[in-house]
Amino acid sequence: MRATTEEQWAEDVLQAERPVLVDFWAEWCGPCKMMEPILVRIDQQYAEQLDVIKVDVEAYPDLAMRYDVMNLPTMAVFRGGELQELFPGYMPLAVLEEKLQSYL
């Protein structure tokens, strides 16, 4: 799991060869911190099928606005450079895994 910047966005997410799970988060967000170990597990378990990228919305608010991210955390799935789905709010590992299945 790695962080991206606005400058790296196109390369890291839009031009990625496989699906990307983007975590829109902020340092002050409690539920974001609760999602961290879940996202680490997703990154480890699906390392061959999916990239996990983090976007700090405090540092890059334009990225969050571009994709209508209204709540934190919000996970977004991108495939082929296109936004597929947004998953707002904290969710347990099993729920996130189920939501990701159709994109793997």
BALOBA-1460 file (C-alpha; in Angstrom, 3 decimals):
// residues 104
<rec num="1" residu="m" x="0.000" y="0.000" z="0.000"/>
<rec num="2" residu="r" x="1.415" y="3.341" z="-0.948"/>
<rec num="3" residu="a" x="0.414" y="6.966" z="-1.062"/>
<rec num="4" residu="t" x="-0.024" y="8.906" z="-4.252"/>
<rec num="5" residu="t" x="0.073" y="12.580" z="-5.153"/>
<rec num="6" residu="e" x="-1.900" y="14.635" z="-7.611"/>
<rec num="7" residu="e" x="1.134" y="14.560" z="-9.913"/>
<rec num="8" residu="q" x="1.321" y="10.737" z="-9.753"/>
<rec num="9" residu="w" x="-2.444" y="10.146" z="-9.916"/>
<rec num="10" residu="a" x="-2.643" y="9.373" z="-13.629"/>
<rec num="11" residu="e" x="0.248" y="6.904" z="-13.503"/>
<rec num="12" residu="d" x="-0.722" y="5.245" z="-10.207"/>
<rec num="13" residu="v" x="-4.473" y="5.001" z="-10.770"/>
<rec num="14" residu="l" x="-5.754" y="5.960" z="-14.211"/>
<rec num="15" residu="q" x="-3.071" y="4.111" z="-16.201"/>
<rec num="16" residu="a" x="-2.807" y="1.105" z="-13.887"/>
<rec num="17" residu="e" x="-2.969" y="-2.265" z="-15.610"/>
<rec num="18" residu="r" x="-5.052" y="-3.861" z="-12.880"/>
<rec num="19" residu="p" x="-7.828" y="-2.647" z="-10.575"/>
<rec num="20" residu="v" x="-6.921" y="-0.037" z="-7.971"/>
<rec num="21" residu="l" x="-8.539" y="0.452" z="-4.572"/>
<rec num="22" residu="v" x="-8.058" y="4.084" z="-3.539"/>
<rec num="23" residu="d" x="-8.380" y="5.025" z="0.125"/>
<rec num="24" residu="f" x="-9.400" y="8.669" z="0.525"/>
<rec num="25" residu="w" x="-8.434" y="9.495" z="4.121"/>
<rec num="26" residu="a" x="-7.230" y="12.222" z="6.510"/>
<rec num="27" residu="e" x="-4.933" y="12.109" z="9.541"/>
<rec num="28" residu="w" x="-7.630" y="13.506" z="11.864"/>
<rec num="29" residu="c" x="-10.237" y="10.921" z="10.806"/>
<rec num="30" residu="g" x="-10.835" y="8.230" z="13.435"/>
<rec num="31" residu="p" x="-12.677" y="5.794" z="11.135"/>
<rec num="32" residu="c" x="-9.823" y="6.209" z="8.615"/>
<rec num="33" residu="k" x="-7.389" y="4.969" z="11.252"/>
<rec num="34" residu="m" x="-9.699" y="2.036" z="11.949"/>
<rec num="35" residu="m" x="-9.640" y="1.125" z="8.227"/>
<rec num="36" residu="e" x="-5.838" y="1.117" z="8.069"/>
<rec num="37" residu="p" x="-5.252" y="-2.489" z="9.246"/>
<rec num="38" residu="i" x="-8.098" y="-3.707" z="7.033"/>
<rec num="39" residu="l" x="-6.562" y="-2.041" z="3.987"/>
<rec num="40" residu="v" x="-3.153" y="-3.484" z="4.877"/>
<rec num="41" residu="r" x="-4.759" y="-6.962" z="4.891"/>
<rec num="42" residu="i" x="-6.462" y="-6.309" z="1.541"/>
<rec num="43" residu="d" x="-3.153" y="-5.107" z="0.102"/>
<rec num="44" residu="q" x="-1.370" y="-8.255" z="1.319"/>
<rec num="45" residu="q" x="-4.087" y="-10.771" z="0.407"/>
<rec num="46" residu="y" x="-4.771" y="-9.400" z="-3.067"/>
<rec num="47" residu="a" x="-1.291" y="-8.148" z="-3.969"/>
<rec num="48" residu="e" x="-1.331" y="-10.065" z="-7.267"/>
<rec num="49" residu="q" x="-4.769" y="-8.803" z="-8.332"/>
<rec num="50" residu="l" x="-5.216" y="-5.293" z="-6.963"/>
<rec num="51" residu="d" x="-3.212" y="-2.178" z="-6.102"/>
<rec num="52" residu="v" x="-4.087" y="-0.246" z="-2.940"/>
<rec num="53" residu="i" x="-3.332" y="3.483" z="-3.060"/>
<rec num="54" residu="k" x="-3.891" y="6.131" z="-0.372"/>
<rec num="55" residu="v" x="-4.870" y="9.771" z="-0.987"/>
<rec num="56" residu="d" x="-4.585" y="12.276" z="1.861"/>
<rec num="57" residu="v" x="-7.544" y="14.575" z="1.205"/>
<rec num="58" residu="e" x="-5.969" y="17.357" z="3.274"/>
<rec num="59" residu="a" x="-2.977" y="17.421" z="0.930"/>
<rec num="60" residu="y" x="-4.944" y="16.737" z="-2.277"/>
<rec num="61" residu="p" x="-8.511" y="18.052" z="-1.862"/>
<rec num="62" residu="d" x="-8.967" y="18.427" z="-5.624"/>
<rec num="63" residu="l" x="-8.723" y="14.667" z="-6.100"/>
<rec num="64" residu="a" x="-11.444" y="14.090" z="-3.514"/>
<rec num="65" residu="m" x="-13.660" y="16.755" z="-5.079"/>
<rec num="66" residu="r" x="-13.118" y="15.363" z="-8.588"/>
<rec num="67" residu="y" x="-14.662" y="12.045" z="-7.519"/>
<rec num="68" residu="d" x="-17.370" y="13.473" z="-5.232"/>
<rec num="69" residu="v" x="-15.844" y="12.078" z="-2.054"/>
<rec num="70" residu="m" x="-18.082" y="13.508" z="0.676"/>
<rec num="71" residu="n" x="-17.288" y="11.238" z="3.647"/>
<rec num="72" residu="l" x="-14.120" y="9.848" z="5.147"/>
<rec num="73" residu="p" x="-12.949" y="7.291" z="4.760"/>
<rec num="74" residu="t" x="-14.119" y="6.530" z="1.253"/>
<rec num="75" residu="m" x="-12.693" y="3.692" z="-0.773"/>
<rec num="76" residu="a" x="-12.965" y="3.934" z="-4.536"/>
<rec num="77" residu="v" x="-12.431" y="1.185" z="-7.086"/>
<rec num="78" residu="f" x="-10.884" y="2.137" z="-10.416"/>
<rec num="79" residu="r" x="-10.515" y="-0.203" z="-13.364"/>
<rec num="80" residu="g" x="-9.244" y="0.739" z="-16.800"/>
<rec num="81" residu="g" x="-8.832" y="4.325" z="-15.646"/>
<rec num="82" residu="e" x="-12.514" y="4.667" z="-14.779"/>
<rec num="83" residu="l" x="-14.163" y="5.028" z="-11.395"/>
<rec num="84" residu="q" x="-16.264" y="1.899" z="-10.856"/>
<rec num="85" residu="e" x="-17.719" y="2.376" z="-7.382"/>
<rec num="86" residu="l" x="-17.374" y="4.353" z="-4.139"/>
<rec num="87" residu="f" x="-17.560" y="2.690" z="-0.725"/>
<rec num="88" residu="p" x="-18.010" y="5.416" z="1.923"/>
<rec num="89" residu="g" x="-17.379" y="4.853" z="5.610"/>
<rec num="90" residu="y" x="-15.763" y="2.245" z="7.777"/>
<rec num="91" residu="m" x="-16.495" y="-1.385" z="6.951"/>
<rec num="92" residu="p" x="-15.243" y="-4.710" z="8.292"/>
<rec num="93" residu="l" x="-12.781" y="-6.765" z="6.266"/>
<rec num="94" residu="a" x="-15.391" y="-9.325" z="5.165"/>
<rec num="95" residu="v" x="-17.715" y="-6.605" z="3.838"/>
<rec num="96" residu="l" x="-14.937" y="-4.891" z="1.864"/>
<rec num="97" residu="e" x="-13.743" y="-8.229" z="0.455"/>
<rec num="98" residu="e" x="-17.262" y="-9.032" z="-0.718"/>
<rec num="99" residu="k" x="-17.602" y="-5.636" z="-2.397"/>
<rec num="100" residu="l" x="-14.264" y="-6.099" z="-4.182"/>
<rec num="101" residu="q" x="-14.952" y="-9.592" z="-5.554"/>
<rec num="102" residu="s" x="-16.508" y="-8.456" z="-8.820"/>
<rec num="103" residu="y" x="-13.455" y="-6.287" z="-9.582"/>
<rec num="104" residu="l" x="-10.769" y="-8.905" z="-9.023"/>
